[in-house]
């Protein structure tokens, strides 16, 4: 899965935040995360299709939360607050 971000810094932040939480079924799910340019790249190996779906959904929920948090509290939002005050 390749997830684009605004810049490599945001992709790295997302990777670091998501990488802290290990997979719940470590023996059945192997996850690798990397940053390539502006993209967060995730690879999964699972023992069943059901685990692939669950793992992918959980990962995408985490990415959504991180992206919204960066948008709300990141450097760009700080600039918007300074400009609007």
C-alpha positions in Angstrom: 0.0 0.0 0.0 1.4 3.4 -1.0 0.0 6.4 0.8 1.0 9.9 -0.4 1.8 12.7 2.0 2.5 16.4 1.4 6.3 15.9 2.1 8.8 13.3 3.3 8.7 14.7 6.8 4.9 14.0 7.1 5.4 10.5 5.7 8.2 9.8 8.2 6.0 11.1 11.1 3.2 8.7 10.0 5.6 5.8 9.8 7.1 6.5 13.2 3.6 6.8 14.8 2.2 3.7 13.2 5.4 1.6 13.7 5.1 2.0 17.5 2.1 -0.4 17.7 3.0 -4.0 16.9 0.6 -6.2 15.0 -1.8 -8.0 17.4 -1.0 -11.4 15.8 2.7 -11.2 15.3 3.1 -14.8 14.2 0.3 -14.4 11.6 1.0 -10.9 10.3 4.3 -9.4 9.1 4.3 -5.7 8.4 7.1 -3.5 6.9 6.9 0.2 6.7 9.2 2.5 4.6 9.2 6.1 3.3 9.9 6.6 -0.4 9.9 10.3 -1.2 6.6 11.7 -0.1 5.0 8.2 0.2 4.5 5.9 3.2 4.8 2.4 1.8 3.4 -0.5 3.8 3.8 -4.2 2.9 1.9 -7.0 4.7 2.2 -10.7 4.7 -0.6 -12.6 6.3 -1.6 -16.2 6.8 -5.3 -15.7 5.7 -7.3 -13.4 3.5 -9.4 -12.4 6.5 -6.2 -11.2 8.3 -5.1 -9.3 5.3 -8.5 -7.4 5.2 -8.4 -6.7 9.0 -4.8 -5.6 8.9 -5.3 -3.4 5.9 -8.4 -1.8 7.5 -6.5 -1.1 10.8 -3.5 0.3 9.0 -5.7 2.7 6.9 -7.6 3.8 10.0 -4.3 4.7 11.6 -3.1 6.5 8.5 -6.3 8.5 8.4 -5.9 9.5 12.1 -2.3 10.5 11.6 -3.0 12.5 8.5 -5.9 14.4 10.2 -3.7 15.1 13.2 -0.9 16.4 11.0 -3.4 18.6 9.2 -4.8 19.9 12.4 -1.7 20.4 14.5 1.2 20.3 12.0 3.5 23.1 10.9 1.0 24.2 8.2 -1.8 24.7 10.7 0.6 26.8 12.9 1.2 29.1 9.9 -2.5 29.3 9.2 -3.1 30.4 12.9 -0.4 33.0 12.7 -1.7 34.5 9.5 -5.4 34.6 10.7 -4.6 36.3 14.0 
